Amino acid sequence: MNITVIGMGYVGVVTAACFADLGHQVVGVEKEKEKVELLNRGISPIYEVGLEGLLQRLVGRNLHFTQEAGEALRDSEVIFITVGTPTGEDGSADMTYVLEAAEEIARHLDGYKVVVNKSTMPVGSTKLVERVIKERAPGEEFDVVSNPEFLKEGAAIDDFMKPDRVIIGVDNVRTAEIMKELYSPFMRKTNRLIVMDVK
């Protein structure tokens, strides 16, 4: 599949590298020019066991990074939102970057896409992202999925490639089947994919 990952923080870099390692065509989108330049040289901006080796093997083949979201989003089938959601003083998640990502997706939507919330977001965020995209791109066809991450620092690649479970929150069969196909390589020994509603 053609996959775009928006936000090259901890979750985003690991997600992009691991899906590319499975043979998908992956583009990572990041606003910071310096981070994009490092990643395109196979240098990880974070320390994670095995990550730099993956980048050096995959960058230039089926993995690359860009500041320009347009082409990556137009060519993608599945779009992961992995931007930061910093916690405020009251404990709430700051959704600013998520909403910016949703608006960026809406600007370049042309044909059916699956948009995946993978950042840490409160219940109801899937509908929020859906509403923003619908308002900015009326008439375009897309679905928004909840797919929380369970990565431990220091073991993130292992956690991603050998997940204890994969949780998919969807509201229709079509999207569920696409996500099942995407995660099928992880389910060869045991089916640990759990499908539920978006909340």
TAFENPE-V85993 format. One record per residue. N is the residue number from 1. RES is the residue in one letter. PHI is phi in whole degrees, 0 to 359 (999 if undefined). BURIAL is # if it has 9 or more other C-alpha atoms within 8 Angstrom, else .. Layout:
n = {N,N}
res = {RES,RES}
phi = {PHI,PHI}
burial = {BURIAL,BURIAL}
This chain:
n = {1,2,3,4,5,6,7,8,9,10,11,12,13,14,15,16,17,18,19,20,21,22,23,24,25,26,27,28,29,30,31,32,33,34,35,36,37,38,39,40,41,42,43,44,45,46,47,48,49,50,51,52,53,54,55,56,57,58,59,60,61,62,63,64,65,66,67,68,69,70,71,72,73,74,75,76,77,78,79,80,81,82,83,84,85,86,87,88,89,90,91,92,93,94,95,96,97,98,99,100,101,102,103,104,105,106,107,108,109,110,111,112,113,114,115,116,117,118,119,120,121,122,123,124,125,126,127,128,129,130,131,132,133,134,135,136,137,138,139,140,141,142,143,144,145,146,147,148,149,150,151,152,153,154,155,156,157,158,159,160,161,162,163,164,165,166,167,168,169,170,171,172,173,174,175,176,177,178,179,180,181,182,183,184,185,186,187,188,189,190,191,192,193,194,195,196,197,198,199}
res = {M,N,I,T,V,I,G,M,G,Y,V,G,V,V,T,A,A,C,F,A,D,L,G,H,Q,V,V,G,V,E,K,E,K,E,K,V,E,L,L,N,R,G,I,S,P,I,Y,E,V,G,L,E,G,L,L,Q,R,L,V,G,R,N,L,H,F,T,Q,E,A,G,E,A,L,R,D,S,E,V,I,F,I,T,V,G,T,P,T,G,E,D,G,S,A,D,M,T,Y,V,L,E,A,A,E,E,I,A,R,H,L,D,G,Y,K,V,V,V,N,K,S,T,M,P,V,G,S,T,K,L,V,E,R,V,I,K,E,R,A,P,G,E,E,F,D,V,V,S,N,P,E,F,L,K,E,G,A,A,I,D,D,F,M,K,P,D,R,V,I,I,G,V,D,N,V,R,T,A,E,I,M,K,E,L,Y,S,P,F,M,R,K,T,N,R,L,I,V,M,D,V,K}
phi = {999,267,238,245,241,261,104,258,276,303,292,296,295,296,299,299,295,290,292,295,296,276,104,285,273,234,239,262,253,212,284,284,301,298,293,298,297,299,298,288,261,79,255,278,281,233,265,210,307,85,291,295,299,298,301,295,281,256,298,91,260,238,220,211,231,208,270,268,284,309,295,300,290,296,275,274,259,234,240,264,262,231,281,289,229,301,275,280,299,272,90,279,275,280,265,307,289,295,294,297,296,298,294,297,300,301,298,243,285,208,108,299,224,255,257,246,281,245,294,286,225,288,305,100,293,299,292,296,298,301,296,299,294,299,294,274,226,298,90,281,259,196,226,246,241,259,215,299,263,228,254,261,299,93,222,296,294,298,297,290,281,230,291,295,197,235,253,237,256,226,235,204,292,304,292,301,293,296,292,297,297,299,266,302,299,277,250,294,271,218,278,249,273,247,256,213,284,294,286}
burial = {.,#,#,#,#,#,#,#,#,.,#,#,#,#,#,#,#,#,#,#,#,.,.,#,#,#,#,#,#,#,.,.,.,.,#,#,.,#,#,#,.,#,#,#,.,.,.,#,#,.,#,#,.,#,#,#,.,#,#,.,.,#,#,#,#,#,#,.,#,.,.,#,#,#,.,#,#,#,#,#,#,#,#,#,#,.,#,.,.,.,.,.,#,#,#,.,#,#,#,.,#,#,#,#,#,#,.,#,#,.,.,#,#,#,#,#,#,#,#,.,#,.,.,.,.,#,.,.,#,#,.,#,#,#,.,#,#,.,.,#,.,#,#,#,#,#,#,#,.,.,#,.,.,.,#,#,#,.,#,#,.,.,#,.,.,#,#,#,#,#,.,.,.,.,#,#,.,.,#,#,.,.,#,.,.,#,#,.,.,.,.,#,#,.,#,.,.,#,.}
